[in-house]
Amino acid sequence: MSGVEMTRLLAEMQRLGAAADRRPETTVTQETGGFAELLQSSIDAVNRAQTSATDMAAALERGNTSVTLPEVMIGLQKASLSFQAMTEVRNRLVNAYQEVMNMPI
C-alpha cells in the first residue's frame, strides 16, 4: 500500500471513529427486539462474514481475476476476528450464567 493510500485509509478510519462518537446511545428495549434478537443478528453477521470470505477464497482458487489475494486475506482475517469475538462473548455469557446459578438463594 502506498503512502497516499495509507493516509486516505487513516483519514477514513478517523472519520468513522468520529461518526461513531457522535452517534447517540440507544438502549435495548422491547421495540428494538431485545437481547435475543441482538445476539441472533450478531451470529448472522459472523456467519455472513465467514461465508463471504470462503466464497472469495474459492473464487481466487478458480482464477477469478475480479478477486485479489489481499482482498481474500483481509476477508479471511475479518471472519476470523469476528468469530473469535463471538466466541469470547459466548464464553463470558456462559460464565455469567454459571455465576448466577451458583448464587445462594
C-alpha positions in Angstrom: 0.0 0.0 0.0 1.4 3.4 -0.9 1.8 6.3 1.5 -1.2 8.1 -0.1 -3.4 5.1 0.2 -2.4 4.7 3.9 -3.1 8.4 4.6 -6.5 8.1 2.9 -7.3 4.9 4.9 -6.2 6.6 8.2 -8.4 9.6 7.4 -11.4 7.3 6.7 -10.8 5.4 9.9 -10.7 8.7 11.9 -13.8 9.9 10.2 -15.7 6.7 11.0 -14.4 6.9 14.6 -15.7 10.4 15.0 -19.0 9.5 13.5 -19.3 6.6 16.0 -18.6 9.0 18.8 -21.4 11.3 17.7 -24.0 8.6 17.4 -26.5 8.8 20.2 -26.6 5.8 22.6 -29.5 3.5 22.1 -30.9 1.3 24.7 -32.2 -2.2 24.0 -36.0 -2.2 24.6 -38.9 -4.3 23.5 -39.3 -2.1 20.5 -35.8 -2.9 19.2 -36.2 -6.6 19.7 -34.2 -7.2 22.9 -31.2 -9.2 23.7 -32.1 -12.4 21.8 -32.6 -10.6 18.6 -29.3 -8.6 19.0 -27.5 -11.9 19.7 -29.0 -13.6 16.7 -28.2 -10.7 14.4 -24.6 -10.8 15.6 -24.4 -14.5 14.9 -25.8 -14.0 11.5 -23.3 -11.3 10.8 -20.4 -13.6 11.7 -21.9 -16.3 9.5 -22.1 -13.9 6.6 -18.5 -12.8 7.1 -17.3 -16.4 7.1 -19.4 -17.3 4.0 -18.2 -14.2 2.1 -14.6 -15.0 2.9 -15.0 -18.6 1.9 -16.6 -17.6 -1.4 -13.9 -15.0 -2.1 -11.2 -17.7 -1.4 -12.9 -20.1 -3.7 -13.2 -17.5 -6.5 -9.5 -16.8 -6.2 -8.7 -20.5 -6.4 -10.8 -20.8 -9.6 -8.7 -18.0 -11.1 -11.4 -15.2 -11.0 -9.5 -12.0 -11.8 -12.0 -9.8 -10.0 -10.8 -11.1 -6.6 -7.3 -10.2 -5.4 -5.2 -12.0 -2.8 -5.1 -9.1 -0.4 -8.9 -8.8 -0.5 -9.2 -12.5 0.3 -6.7 -12.3 3.1 -8.5 -9.3 4.6 -11.8 -11.1 4.3 -10.5 -14.2 6.0 -9.0 -12.1 8.8 -12.2 -10.2 9.4 -14.1 -13.5 9.5 -11.6 -15.0 11.9 -11.6 -12.0 14.2 -15.4 -11.8 14.2 -15.6 -15.5 15.1 -13.1 -15.0 17.9 -15.1 -12.1 19.3 -18.3 -14.0 19.2 -16.6 -16.9 20.9 -15.4 -14.6 23.7 -18.9 -13.1 24.1 -20.3 -16.7 24.4 -17.7 -17.6 27.0 -18.5 -14.6 29.1 -22.2 -15.2 28.8 -21.7 -18.8 30.0 -19.5 -17.6 32.9 -22.2 -15.1 33.9 -24.9 -17.8 33.7 -22.8 -20.1 35.9 -22.2 -17.4 38.5 -25.9 -16.6 38.7 -26.8 -20.3 39.0 -24.2 -20.7 41.8 -25.5 -17.8 43.9 -27.1 -18.8 47.2 -30.8 -18.1 47.4 
